[in-house]
Amino acid sequence: SKQWYQRRVRGRLARIKWVYGKGYQTSHQHKVFHVAHSLACQAAAINPDNGNAHRWIAILGYYRAEKEGVKAGVLNMEAMKYHLDKAIECNPDDNVAWTLLGNWYFELADMSRL
């Protein structure tokens, strides 16, 4: 049904685009990550309780910011934390989201030494 598509497929498409994009050079990779991030955002907008979509927004936001430089990375930190928290709220058993959140705290601690 259309609702199933709206709730599930966009998040899965975001993951596929991420895997697909990792095989390309920087310029095309950045475009693919941008499309994947947009798909994950659409999935979360359609179903705000979709923890997988929030996890992929955080992951793809990180990759996008990494390609855009240090300033983008710093600006992305708050959004990444929000989406990881939301992913864990939606699915407390999501070990990947917990691991990424732990990495987020290490990154924050590393930035505070600057």
Secondary structure by P-SEA (a helix, b strand, c coil): caaaaaccaaaaaaaaaaaaacccccaaaaaaaaaaaaaaaaaaaacccaaaaaaaaaaaaaaaaaaacaaaaaaaaaaaaaaaaaaaaacccaaaaaaaaaaaaaaaaaaaac
